[in-house]
Amino acid sequence: MKKILYILAIFLLTSCGSGSNTERHTIHLYADKNNNGIYNEAEDITLLHNSSDTQVALKVIYKGREGDGLPGMTITFSSDSTEVTFPLGTSVTTDSRGEATILVNVTPTILRNVTTTVSIAAAEGTIKNAILLYLLPVAVSPGASAISATPDDVFIGGQSVITVVAKTNLDTYVPNGTTVFYSSTCGTLPLSSTTLSGVATATFTAPVVLSDTQCIVTAVVNSVTIGQATLSVFTASPTNSSITATPMAVVVGNKSVITTYARNSNGDPLPNGSSVNFSASCGTVGAFALITSGVATADFTAPATAPSGGKCRVTASVNNAAIGSVDITVNNKIDVQPATRSINKTTGGSATYTITGGFPPYSVSSDSSMYPPFPATVSQSGGTFSGDVPANSVAATVKYTVTDSAGSSVSATMKIE
């Protein structure tokens, strides 16, 4: 019985001694970033001085109770920050001296204006230790950042893309998802947008103004103004714009094509997709047309009867401001009266016709050389021509064709019977 108790006592003493040995094991962590052989100086444990200062190699020594390094010990590392990664893995095994090294990388994911710390923990079972790394501020850099507008000249109601490239004091792009806030002295654009690979964009819409105006867009990141973009907003210019009608004269019910060359006060074409509105004092015209390469066209249709004064005016406007007008002459269709005249072949005589409408001067021709028109040219609407028939002529039918200067024609008949 005594022998059993003695053996049990020896076993318990041995077990307690083993636990004590383990608890007295220690992990030591060292940083020597500047490779001067002196560990854990301020410059060894401080990162983010610049874009290349994001890594540090840590040496770990696992020591036993006697202070000697223990080989073959697996040390696992972790951190309290998601900005910390271990490029070569999170575990190392000690060498014959009880030493190992691990690479620690820090990638900033947020902007901050103060120095912060991250903890790097090393553990082997219940044996643990940690070292603090100090991270310098990561702030947006106005000098390295930029803002631009494409295009920077816009027509009223037109759009421009605002592009912000945001970089930090480390000369790196700000973290993805960083918010860029916008403001503008005029026009409209979103309150904010977020970055991807350091770039954020927003669409600016120019205001409706009565004269040329400059709008200044400001971008702010993390309460820091990183820059401004100046956009010139142009109005449509009556001086630089023009309007034409082809043809300039039509008869009632016919069409003319209205062409507007729309320019801003700088002489540049108004943006594609801008709208030109049309109105007509008589007849009808398309209400609006969209600009392509500075040009907008619409069809004008003359009224059913010629207007008083003989003209219809078509006006083009942009945002209710007239940029030009053109007058189109509208005449009634060419007409000859009477359509038919009869002359006695025995007694002979003269048949007289009156021309109206169309566009003088008029040319008159006959299908019979024996009965030419007189005169062969009539200079004005309301003018006349005649066909003479000698006495004792042979029965015949003579056709006179009247053609105006626009190429329209009408005919009249003289019957000799």
NUKEPA-750776 format. One record per residue (C-alpha): residue in one letter; x, y, z. Coordinates in nm, 2 decimals, decimal comma. Layout:
N
NODE   aa        x        y        z
NODE    a        X        Y        Z
...
This chain:
417
NODE   aa        x        y        z
NODE    m     0,00     0,00     0,00
NODE    k     0,28     0,24     0,09
NODE    k     0,46     0,15    -0,23
NODE    i     0,15     0,25    -0,44
NODE    l     0,11     0,58    -0,26
NODE    y     0,48     0,66    -0,32
NODE    i     0,45     0,59    -0,69
NODE    l     0,13     0,81    -0,71
NODE    a     0,31     1,09    -0,53
NODE    i     0,61     1,07    -0,77
NODE    f     0,36     1,08    -1,07
NODE    l     0,19     1,39    -0,94
NODE    l     0,51     1,57    -0,88
NODE    t     0,63     1,49    -1,23
NODE    s     0,30     1,62    -1,38
NODE    c     0,32     1,94    -1,19
NODE    g     0,67     2,00    -1,30
NODE    s     0,59     1,95    -1,66
NODE    g     0,31     2,21    -1,65
NODE    s     0,53     2,45    -1,48
NODE    n     0,79     2,41    -1,75
NODE    t     0,53     2,48    -2,02
NODE    e     0,40     2,79    -1,85
NODE    r     0,75     2,93    -1,82
NODE    h     0,80     2,91    -2,20
NODE    t     0,81     3,25    -2,36
NODE    i     0,76     3,41    -2,71
NODE    h     0,96     3,71    -2,80
NODE    l     0,88     3,94    -3,10
NODE    y     1,13     4,17    -3,26
NODE    a     1,12     4,42    -3,55
NODE    d     1,42     4,56    -3,73
NODE    k     1,28     4,73    -4,04
NODE    n     1,59     4,94    -4,10
NODE    n     1,83     4,65    -4,07
NODE    n     2,06     4,82    -3,82
NODE    g     2,07     4,54    -3,58
NODE    i     1,88     4,73    -3,31
NODE    y     1,53     4,59    -3,26
NODE    n     1,19     4,75    -3,19
NODE    e     1,31     5,11    -3,24
NODE    a     1,03     5,36    -3,33
NODE    e     1,12     5,35    -3,70
NODE    d     1,11     4,97    -3,69
NODE    i     0,75     4,95    -3,58
NODE    t     0,61     5,25    -3,76
NODE    l     0,46     5,20    -4,11
NODE    l     0,31     5,41    -4,39
NODE    h     0,57     5,68    -4,42
NODE    n     0,53     5,64    -4,80
NODE    s     0,37     5,40    -5,05
NODE    s     0,65     5,14    -5,02
NODE    d     0,66     5,15    -4,64
NODE    t     0,38     4,88    -4,59
NODE    q     0,58     4,57    -4,48
NODE    v     0,79     4,47    -4,19
NODE    a     0,95     4,13    -4,11
NODE    l     0,91     4,02    -3,75
NODE    k     1,15     3,78    -3,58
NODE    v     1,00     3,55    -3,33
NODE    i     1,21     3,35    -3,07
NODE    y     1,05     3,07    -2,87
NODE    k     1,24     3,02    -2,54
NODE    g     1,22     2,75    -2,28
NODE    r     1,24     2,78    -1,91
NODE    e     1,61     2,81    -1,91
NODE    g     1,61     3,08    -2,17
NODE    d     1,73     2,86    -2,45
NODE    g     1,56     2,86    -2,79
NODE    l     1,34     2,57    -2,86
NODE    p     1,33     2,43    -3,22
NODE    g     1,03     2,28    -3,41
NODE    m     0,77     2,50    -3,24
NODE    t     0,49     2,61    -3,46
NODE    i     0,39     2,97    -3,40
NODE    t     0,06     3,11    -3,54
NODE    f     0,01     3,48    -3,60
NODE    s    -0,30     3,69    -3,61
NODE    s    -0,40     4,06    -3,60
NODE    d    -0,68     4,27    -3,46
NODE    s    -0,70     4,47    -3,80
NODE    t    -0,83     4,37    -4,13
NODE    e    -0,57     4,59    -4,29
NODE    v    -0,30     4,34    -4,19
NODE    t    -0,22     4,03    -4,39
NODE    f     0,06     3,78    -4,38
NODE    p     0,18     3,73    -4,74
NODE    l     0,38     3,41    -4,67
NODE    g     0,13     3,25    -4,44
NODE    t     0,02     3,29    -4,08
NODE    s     0,24     3,02    -3,93
NODE    v     0,61     2,96    -3,89
NODE    t     0,82     2,69    -3,73
NODE    t     1,13     2,77    -3,52
NODE    d     1,47     2,67    -3,63
NODE    s     1,75     2,51    -3,43
NODE    r     1,79     2,83    -3,24
NODE    g     1,42     2,86    -3,17
NODE    e     1,39     3,15    -3,42
NODE    a     1,17     3,22    -3,72
NODE    t     1,06     3,52    -3,92
NODE    i     0,73     3,62    -4,07
NODE    l     0,63     3,90    -4,32
NODE    v     0,36     4,14    -4,21
NODE    n     0,18     4,36    -4,48
NODE    v    -0,04     4,65    -4,41
NODE    t    -0,29     4,77    -4,68
NODE    p    -0,48     5,08    -4,57
NODE    t    -0,86     5,04    -4,63
NODE    i    -0,97     5,36    -4,47
NODE    l    -0,86     5,72    -4,45
NODE    r    -0,76     5,85    -4,11
NODE    n    -0,61     6,17    -3,98
NODE    v    -0,43     6,04    -3,67
NODE    t    -0,17     5,77    -3,60
NODE    t    -0,33     5,44    -3,50
NODE    t    -0,20     5,10    -3,38
NODE    v    -0,25     4,74    -3,49
NODE    s    -0,16     4,44    -3,27
NODE    i     0,03     4,14    -3,42
NODE    a    -0,02     3,84    -3,19
NODE    a     0,19     3,53    -3,19
NODE    a     0,08     3,21    -3,01
NODE    e     0,18     2,85    -2,96
NODE    g    -0,08     2,68    -2,76
NODE    t    -0,14     2,88    -2,45
NODE    i     0,19     3,07    -2,49
NODE    k     0,13     3,41    -2,64
NODE    n     0,28     3,75    -2,70
NODE    a     0,20     4,05    -2,91
NODE    i     0,37     4,36    -3,06
NODE    l     0,21     4,69    -3,16
NODE    l     0,27     4,84    -3,50
NODE    y     0,21     5,21    -3,54
NODE    l     0,03     5,33    -3,86
NODE    l     0,09     5,69    -3,97
NODE    p    -0,22     5,89    -4,09
NODE    v    -0,35     5,81    -4,44
NODE    a    -0,51     6,12    -4,57
NODE    v    -0,63     6,24    -4,91
NODE    s    -0,38     6,45    -5,09
NODE    p    -0,51     6,75    -5,29
NODE    g    -0,18     6,79    -5,46
NODE    a    -0,18     6,43    -5,59
NODE    s    -0,55     6,42    -5,67
NODE    a    -0,73     6,57    -5,97
NODE    i    -1,08     6,67    -6,10
NODE    s    -1,18     6,72    -6,46
NODE    a    -1,49     6,78    -6,67
NODE    t    -1,56     6,62    -7,01
NODE    p    -1,65     6,83    -7,20
NODE    d    -1,58     7,15    -7,01
NODE    d    -1,78     7,35    -7,25
NODE    v    -2,15     7,26    -7,24
NODE    f    -2,47     7,41    -7,39
NODE    i    -2,76     7,49    -7,16
NODE    g    -2,93     7,17    -7,05
NODE    g    -2,63     6,97    -7,18
NODE    q    -2,43     6,73    -6,97
NODE    s    -2,06     6,68    -6,87
NODE    v    -1,89     6,39    -6,69
NODE    i    -1,71     6,50    -6,38
NODE    t    -1,41     6,26    -6,31
NODE    v    -1,23     6,27    -5,98
NODE    v    -0,90     6,08    -5,93
NODE    a    -0,84     6,07    -5,55
NODE    k    -0,49     5,98    -5,41
NODE    t    -0,35     5,97    -5,06
NODE    n    -0,04     6,12    -4,90
NODE    l     0,13     5,79    -4,97
NODE    d     0,08     5,85    -5,35
NODE    t    -0,17     5,56    -5,36
NODE    y    -0,53     5,56    -5,46
NODE    v    -0,78     5,61    -5,18
NODE    p    -0,95     5,29    -5,07
NODE    n    -1,24     5,16    -5,28
NODE    g    -1,57     5,29    -5,17
NODE    t    -1,44     5,62    -5,05
NODE    t    -1,71     5,88    -5,08
NODE    v    -1,65     6,19    -5,29
NODE    f    -1,89     6,48    -5,22
NODE    y    -1,98     6,74    -5,49
NODE    s    -2,11     7,09    -5,49
NODE    s    -2,15     7,34    -5,77
NODE    t    -2,22     7,71    -5,81
NODE    c    -2,48     7,64    -6,07
NODE    g    -2,62     7,34    -6,26
NODE    t    -2,70     7,01    -6,10
NODE    l    -2,51     6,69    -6,01
NODE    p    -2,54     6,41    -5,76
NODE    l    -2,45     6,48    -5,39
NODE    s    -2,18     6,21    -5,39
NODE    s    -2,04     5,90    -5,56
NODE    t    -1,78     5,64    -5,45
NODE    t    -1,44     5,55    -5,58
NODE    l    -1,32     5,24    -5,76
NODE    s    -0,95     5,21    -5,81
NODE    g    -0,93     5,57    -5,69
NODE    v    -1,17     5,71    -5,95
NODE    a    -1,52     5,85    -5,90
NODE    t    -1,75     6,00    -6,16
NODE    a    -2,07     6,21    -6,16
NODE    t    -2,29     6,36    -6,43
NODE    f    -2,32     6,74    -6,43
NODE    t    -2,63     6,90    -6,60
NODE    a    -2,59     7,26    -6,72
NODE    p    -2,85     7,51    -6,60
NODE    v    -3,09     7,71    -6,83
NODE    v    -2,93     8,06    -6,84
NODE    l    -3,00     8,37    -7,04
NODE    s    -2,63     8,45    -7,10
NODE    d    -2,30     8,26    -7,10
NODE    t    -2,22     8,14    -6,75
NODE    q    -1,94     7,96    -6,57
NODE    c    -2,02     7,68    -6,32
NODE    i    -1,76     7,57    -6,07
NODE    v    -1,78     7,21    -5,94
NODE    t    -1,60     7,13    -5,62
NODE    a    -1,50     6,78    -5,50
NODE    v    -1,44     6,70    -5,13
NODE    v    -1,31     6,38    -4,98
NODE    n    -1,29     6,31    -4,61
NODE    s    -1,35     6,69    -4,54
NODE    v    -1,06     6,78    -4,77
NODE    t    -1,12     6,99    -5,09
NODE    i    -0,93     6,81    -5,35
NODE    g    -1,00     7,04    -5,65
NODE    q    -1,24     7,23    -5,87
NODE    a    -1,35     7,21    -6,23
NODE    t    -1,48     7,51    -6,42
NODE    l    -1,74     7,45    -6,69
NODE    s    -1,85     7,71    -6,94
NODE    v    -2,22     7,71    -7,01
NODE    f    -2,31     7,86    -7,35
NODE    t    -2,64     7,99    -7,48
NODE    a    -2,75     7,96    -7,84
NODE    s    -2,63     8,26    -8,04
NODE    p    -2,85     8,43    -8,30
NODE    t    -2,54     8,59    -8,44
NODE    n    -2,36     8,27    -8,50
NODE    s    -2,66     8,06    -8,59
NODE    s    -2,85     8,07    -8,92
NODE    i    -3,17     7,93    -9,08
NODE    t    -3,25     7,86    -9,44
NODE    a    -3,55     7,73    -9,65
NODE    t    -3,52     7,51    -9,96
NODE    p    -3,69     7,62   -10,17
NODE    m    -3,74     7,98   -10,06
NODE    a    -4,07     8,00   -10,26
NODE    v    -4,35     7,75   -10,29
NODE    v    -4,71     7,73   -10,41
NODE    v    -4,99     7,66   -10,17
NODE    g    -4,99     7,31   -10,02
NODE    n    -4,62     7,25   -10,12
NODE    k    -4,33     7,19    -9,89
NODE    s    -4,00     7,35    -9,81
NODE    v    -3,72     7,21    -9,59
NODE    i    -3,61     7,44    -9,30
NODE    t    -3,25     7,39    -9,20
NODE    t    -3,11     7,55    -8,88
NODE    y    -2,74     7,57    -8,82
NODE    a    -2,73     7,61    -8,44
NODE    r    -2,42     7,76    -8,28
NODE    n    -2,34     7,89    -7,94
NODE    s    -2,19     8,22    -7,86
NODE    n    -1,84     8,07    -7,89
NODE    g    -1,93     7,97    -8,25
NODE    d    -1,93     7,60    -8,17
NODE    p    -2,22     7,37    -8,27
NODE    l    -2,48     7,30    -8,01
NODE    p    -2,45     6,95    -7,86
NODE    n    -2,60     6,66    -8,03
NODE    g    -2,95     6,58    -7,90
NODE    s    -3,03     6,94    -7,81
NODE    s    -3,37     7,06    -7,93
NODE    v    -3,46     7,33    -8,17
NODE    n    -3,82     7,44    -8,17
NODE    f    -4,00     7,58    -8,48
NODE    s    -4,30     7,80    -8,53
NODE    a    -4,47     7,95    -8,85
NODE    s    -4,68     8,26    -8,90
NODE    c    -4,88     8,06    -9,16
NODE    g    -4,88     7,71    -9,29
NODE    t    -4,74     7,44    -9,07
NODE    v    -4,40     7,33    -8,96
NODE    g    -4,26     7,05    -8,74
NODE    a    -4,27     7,15    -8,38
NODE    f    -3,91     7,06    -8,30
NODE    a    -3,60     6,87    -8,42
NODE    l    -3,29     6,74    -8,25
NODE    i    -2,95     6,86    -8,34
NODE    t    -2,70     6,64    -8,51
NODE    s    -2,35     6,80    -8,57
NODE    g    -2,50     7,14    -8,51
NODE    v    -2,78     7,10    -8,77
NODE    a    -3,16     7,06    -8,72
NODE    t    -3,42     7,03    -9,00
NODE    a    -3,80     7,05    -9,02
NODE    d    -4,06     7,04    -9,30
NODE    f    -4,27     7,35    -9,37
NODE    t    -4,60     7,30    -9,55
NODE    a    -4,75     7,61    -9,72
NODE    p    -5,12     7,69    -9,64
NODE    a    -5,40     7,61    -9,88
NODE    t    -5,44     7,97    -9,99
NODE    a    -5,17     8,23   -10,04
NODE    p    -5,14     8,45    -9,73
NODE    s    -5,18     8,83    -9,73
NODE    g    -4,85     8,97    -9,82
NODE    g    -4,75     8,65    -9,99
NODE    k    -4,51     8,52    -9,73
NODE    c    -4,49     8,29    -9,43
NODE    r    -4,22     8,34    -9,16
NODE    v    -4,07     8,04    -8,99
NODE    t    -3,88     8,10    -8,66
NODE    a    -3,63     7,87    -8,49
NODE    s    -3,57     7,90    -8,11
NODE    v    -3,38     7,72    -7,84
NODE    n    -3,51     7,73    -7,49
NODE    n    -3,76     7,99    -7,59
NODE    a    -3,49     8,22    -7,73
NODE    a    -3,52     8,29    -8,10
NODE    i    -3,20     8,21    -8,30
NODE    g    -3,33     8,31    -8,64
NODE    s    -3,61     8,32    -8,89
NODE    v    -3,67     8,29    -9,26
NODE    d    -3,95     8,42    -9,49
NODE    i    -4,09     8,18    -9,75
NODE    t    -4,29     8,32   -10,04
NODE    v    -4,62     8,14   -10,09
NODE    n    -4,81     8,18   -10,42
NODE    n    -5,13     8,03   -10,55
NODE    k    -5,08     7,76   -10,81
NODE    i    -5,01     7,87   -11,17
NODE    d    -5,34     7,91   -11,36
NODE    v    -5,44     8,02   -11,71
NODE    q    -5,79     8,16   -11,79
NODE    p    -5,99     8,08   -11,99
NODE    a    -5,89     7,72   -12,01
NODE    t    -6,05     7,70   -12,36
NODE    r    -6,13     7,96   -12,63
NODE    s    -6,31     7,90   -12,96
NODE    i    -6,23     8,10   -13,28
NODE    n    -6,45     8,09   -13,60
NODE    k    -6,23     7,95   -13,87
NODE    t    -6,41     8,15   -14,14
NODE    t    -6,40     8,49   -13,98
NODE    g    -6,08     8,44   -13,78
NODE    g    -5,99     8,63   -13,47
NODE    s    -5,77     8,64   -13,16
NODE    a    -5,79     8,43   -12,84
NODE    t    -5,65     8,61   -12,53
NODE    y    -5,54     8,43   -12,20
NODE    t    -5,45     8,56   -11,86
NODE    i    -5,19     8,40   -11,64
NODE    t    -5,20     8,41   -11,26
NODE    g    -5,02     8,24   -10,97
NODE    g    -4,70     8,04   -10,98
NODE    f    -4,37     8,23   -11,01
NODE    p    -4,32     8,48   -11,30
NODE    p    -4,18     8,53   -11,55
NODE    y    -4,37     8,27   -11,75
NODE    s    -4,27     8,12   -12,08
NODE    v    -4,54     8,02   -12,33
NODE    s    -4,51     7,77   -12,61
NODE    s    -4,75     7,63   -12,87
NODE    d    -4,78     7,28   -13,02
NODE    s    -4,85     7,44   -13,36
NODE    s    -4,60     7,66   -13,53
NODE    m    -4,89     7,81   -13,73
NODE    y    -5,03     7,97   -13,42
NODE    p    -4,75     8,09   -13,20
NODE    p    -4,82     8,28   -12,87
NODE    f    -4,78     8,65   -12,85
NODE    p    -4,58     8,74   -12,65
NODE    a    -4,39     8,42   -12,58
NODE    t    -4,28     8,55   -12,24
NODE    v    -4,51     8,71   -11,98
NODE    s    -4,33     8,90   -11,70
NODE    q    -4,59     8,92   -11,42
NODE    s    -4,89     8,76   -11,27
NODE    g    -5,20     8,89   -11,44
NODE    g    -5,02     8,93   -11,77
NODE    t    -5,17     8,80   -12,09
NODE    f    -5,08     8,64   -12,42
NODE    s    -5,28     8,58   -12,74
NODE    g    -5,31     8,34   -13,03
NODE    d    -5,42     8,49   -13,37
NODE    v    -5,63     8,30   -13,63
NODE    p    -5,64     8,43   -13,99
NODE    a    -5,98     8,42   -14,18
NODE    n    -6,06     8,11   -14,37
NODE    s    -5,83     7,89   -14,16
NODE    v    -5,85     7,51   -14,14
NODE    a    -6,02     7,36   -13,83
NODE    a    -5,77     7,27   -13,56
NODE    t    -5,70     7,25   -13,19
NODE    v    -5,40     7,44   -13,06
NODE    k    -5,25     7,37   -12,71
NODE    y    -5,06     7,65   -12,53
NODE    t    -4,83     7,55   -12,24
NODE    v    -4,74     7,80   -11,98
NODE    t    -4,43     7,73   -11,75
NODE    d    -4,33     7,95   -11,46
NODE    s    -3,97     8,01   -11,33
NODE    a    -4,01     7,73   -11,07
NODE    g    -4,09     7,48   -11,35
NODE    s    -4,46     7,44   -11,28
NODE    s    -4,68     7,44   -11,59
NODE    v    -5,04     7,46   -11,70
NODE    s    -5,21     7,45   -12,04
NODE    a    -5,48     7,63   -12,23
NODE    t    -5,66     7,53   -12,56
NODE    m    -5,76     7,73   -12,86
NODE    k    -6,02     7,56   -13,08
NODE    i    -6,05     7,67   -13,44
NODE    e    -6,39     7,55   -13,57
